[in-house]
Amino acid sequence: MLNIQQVTKTFFLNKPNEIKALDNLTLTINSGDFVVIVGANGSGKSTLQHVISGNLEADAGALTLDGQSIGNLPDYKRSKWIARVFQNPLQGTAPDLSIVDNFRLAALRGERKKVKIGTDQVFTHRVQEQVRLLGMGLEDKIHQPMGLLSGGQRQALTLLMTVMNDVKLLLLDEPTAALDPRSAKKVMELAHELIQKYRLTVLFITHNMKEALTYGDRLIQLANGRIKRDLTKREKDILKPQDLYEWFNED
Ligand SMILES: Nc1ncnc2c1ncn2[C@@H]1O[C@H](COP(=O)(O)OP(=O)(O)OP(=O)(O)O)[C@@H](O)[C@H]1O
């Protein structure tokens, strides 16, 4: 369970251009929840994920994951439990390293020293078998540089890396925004399949109304760094795209 208690993040504090990106925000996310987050540009969605992952430090408030306080831990320590997939497929992986070496790096994330991830051969075989399951024909390319892959292929592999590493929380920040519609659909279907299979807890930011209505079991709207709406699955299931568009015309 992720608990966010009265978290505040202000940029340019006490300056004329002060921005309260997160305003005393409190939110509890149960293990296994798949939470979709929508909100206008600048409403604080990414800042919320940055504060959870430790890329940004909150000014005030408390964060706990499964009862453990994580608010003071650096991002690399939190990355053992918290994985992120960004809008830009180039972010989060090393383009010059091979696919298998990127999986190796991901497996070492959050560990201070060398950790046992099996011998080279065992590890490579395991990666190959998992990559085969994606059905993208990438299993024979695992020694090729990550940078040669398409955006959709990279996002799919990044998702796979996160689930292979037993993370507790997956933060998706518009993971399909840079993809063509077909690749976007494929990546979201894969994400959905992996999330169900591994019962991941997920915070999924999207500007795509169709994705917001199709996926997830809870829907949160952020506005001005606060939670404006928080809908259960039942409430979400009866929403129509028009309702969502109207939310965005309110402010
Ligand atoms: N590093 C930063 N320095 C200064 N201001 C920032 C920084 N990061 C975010 N902000 C500001 O904080 C507010 C919230 O930004 P944030 O990126 O969280 O919004 P968002 O809801 O993710 O927006 P978008 O949908 O455009 O990605 C915005 O006004 C933004 O300009």
The ligand as an SDF file (V2000), in Angstrom:
LIG
                    3D

 31 33  0  0  0  0  0  0  0  0999 V2000
   11.3260   21.3700  -12.2070 N   0  0  0  0  0  0  0  0  0  0  0  0
   10.4000   22.3200  -12.2240 C   0  0  0  0  0  0  0  0  0  0  0  0
   10.7210   23.5970  -11.9960 N   0  0  0  0  0  0  0  0  0  0  0  0
    9.7810   24.5570  -11.9890 C   0  0  0  0  0  0  0  0  0  0  0  0
    8.4620   24.3350  -12.1900 N   0  0  0  0  0  0  0  0  0  0  0  0
    8.0930   23.0780  -12.4250 C   0  0  0  0  0  0  0  0  0  0  0  0
    9.0320   22.0030  -12.4600 C   0  0  0  0  0  0  0  0  0  0  0  0
    8.3470   20.8530  -12.7090 N   0  0  0  0  0  0  0  0  0  0  0  0
    7.0600   21.2030  -12.8280 C   0  0  0  0  0  0  0  0  0  0  0  0
    6.8940   22.5270  -12.6600 N   0  0  0  0  0  0  0  0  0  0  0  0
    5.6120   23.2470  -12.6790 C   0  0  0  0  0  0  0  0  0  0  0  0
    4.7290   22.5980  -11.7720 O   0  0  0  0  0  0  0  0  0  0  0  0
    3.4060   22.5140  -12.3100 C   0  0  0  0  0  0  0  0  0  0  0  0
    2.9950   21.0430  -12.3960 C   0  0  0  0  0  0  0  0  0  0  0  0
    3.7880   20.4290  -13.4030 O   0  0  0  0  0  0  0  0  0  0  0  0
    3.6320   18.8990  -13.7910 P   0  0  0  0  0  0  0  0  0  0  0  0
    4.6880   18.5890  -14.8000 O   0  0  0  0  0  0  0  0  0  0  0  0
    3.5630   18.0900  -12.5790 O   0  0  0  0  0  0  0  0  0  0  0  0
    2.2020   18.8980  -14.4880 O   0  0  0  0  0  0  0  0  0  0  0  0
    1.4980   17.7700  -15.3280 P   0  0  0  0  0  0  0  0  0  0  0  0
    0.1180   17.6630  -14.8010 O   0  0  0  0  0  0  0  0  0  0  0  0
    2.3190   16.5470  -15.3580 O   0  0  0  0  0  0  0  0  0  0  0  0
    1.4670   18.4510  -16.7660 O   0  0  0  0  0  0  0  0  0  0  0  0
    1.5330   17.8320  -18.2470 P   0  0  0  0  0  0  0  0  0  0  0  0
    0.1920   17.2170  -18.4920 O   0  0  0  0  0  0  0  0  0  0  0  0
    1.7490   19.0480  -19.1080 O   0  0  0  0  0  0  0  0  0  0  0  0
    2.6690   16.8670  -18.3210 O   0  0  0  0  0  0  0  0  0  0  0  0
    3.4630   23.2240  -13.6590 C   0  0  0  0  0  0  0  0  0  0  0  0
    3.0300   24.5480  -13.4900 O   0  0  0  0  0  0  0  0  0  0  0  0
    4.9310   23.1840  -14.0420 C   0  0  0  0  0  0  0  0  0  0  0  0
    5.2820   24.2700  -14.8500 O   0  0  0  0  0  0  0  0  0  0  0  0
  1  2  1  0
  2  3  1  0
  2  7  2  0
  3  4  2  0
  4  5  1  0
  5  6  2  0
  6  7  1  0
  6 10  1  0
  7  8  1  0
  8  9  2  0
  9 10  1  0
 10 11  1  0
 11 12  1  0
 11 30  1  0
 12 13  1  0
 13 14  1  0
 13 28  1  0
 14 15  1  0
 15 16  1  0
 16 17  2  0
 16 18  1  0
 16 19  1  0
 19 20  1  0
 20 21  2  0
 20 22  1  0
 20 23  1  0
 23 24  1  0
 24 25  2  0
 24 26  1  0
 24 27  1  0
 28 29  1  0
 28 30  1  0
 30 31  1  0
M  END
$$$$
